[in-house]
Amino acid sequence: MRERAPDLSGYRAVWLFAMFDLPVDTTTARREYARFRKCLLERGFSMMQFSVYARHCASEESATVIRREVRGLLPPRGQVRLLAVTDRQFGKMEVFFGRKRESVEEPPRQIMLF
């Protein structure tokens, strides 16, 4: 039987956003903020803006796994939001630096195995 190529449709792949507003009013709160941010980076997220991180996921199923992991990392205080958008929707994003328009980040060129 012939093996089928993976579906790399712009509607199957998703970008998972983690947006958070965490307190930094005490030493402990700052430590929790830094721990949460570091854990996001370890799971493949990249900073898009302050307190807005994004990660490319090959499918909704892989995004579900990452969501579950992030839920387990939540600090005791503050607010965290997770949002998934399709690769096609992400590509329609407009990014501006001042009045100059820049291109949107490219998804990874290959599927990475860990």
N, C-alpha and C positions, 0 to 999 in steps of 0.2 A: 504494500500500500504506500502511495506517495505521501510524503510529509507536507503539510500545508504551511505556507509562510505565515508568520505572525501578522495580525491585522494592525497596521500602523495608521489607521484612519484618524483624522483630526477630531473625530467625535468619540473615539474610544479612549485615547490618551487624555489625561486630565492634569491640571496644575492644582496642587493643594496649597492653599494660603493659610498661614497661621498669623493672626493679628492679635496683638495683646497689649494690655494696659496694666502693668504691674507696679505696685508701690515700691518706692526706693527710699522711704522715709527713715528706715532704721538699717543698722548694719546687717541684721538677719534678713530683712526684705531685699537688700541689695544682693546678698549672697544667693537668695532664692531666684532673683531675676537672672543673675549670671549663670546659675545652674540650668535654668530652663532654656535660656538662649543657647548655651553650650550643647545641651541635649538635642535641640533642633538642628544645629549645625552637624552634629554627629549622625543624624538621621537623613542627611542629604539636603537640608533646606539651605537656601541662600538668602541673604538679606537684600530685599528690594528697596526698603525705606526703613527708617527707625521703627522698630516694633512691628514690621511687616515682613514676613519671611515666606518664601514659596519653594515648592519642590515639584518636579515633574514626575508623574507616575504613569507607567505604561497602560494602566487600566483602572477602572473604578474599584476593582477588587484589591489591587495593590494599594490604592489610596485608603481603602477601608482598614487595611492592616496598619498603615501609618497613623491614621486617626486614632485607632485603639491605643497605639503606643504613646501618642501625644496626650491622650486622656489620662494615662497612667503617670504622666510627668507633671501634671498640673500643680502649681504652687498653691499653698493654702489660702492666699488672698489675691485679689486682682481679677481681671477679666481676660479670657482667651476665647477667640472665635476661630473656627475652622471653616473654610469655604473652598469648594471644589468647582472648577470651571473647565470646560473642555479645551483641548488644545486649539481648536478652531476659534472659540470665544477669546482665549488668551491672545491669539494673533491679531484680534481686532482692537486690542488695547492701544490707546494713544499715550505716548510718553513725551513729556516736554521738559527741557532744561532751559528755564527762562522762556523765551519765545521760540527757541529752536527745537524742532521736533527730532526725536531720536528713534531708532528702530527698537522693536521689542526683543527681549532676550530669546535666543534660539533654544529649542529643546535639545537634550543630548542627542548626538548623532547615532549612537548605538545603544542597544539594551545592555545595561550593566548587570552582571551577575555577582552576587555576594555569597 
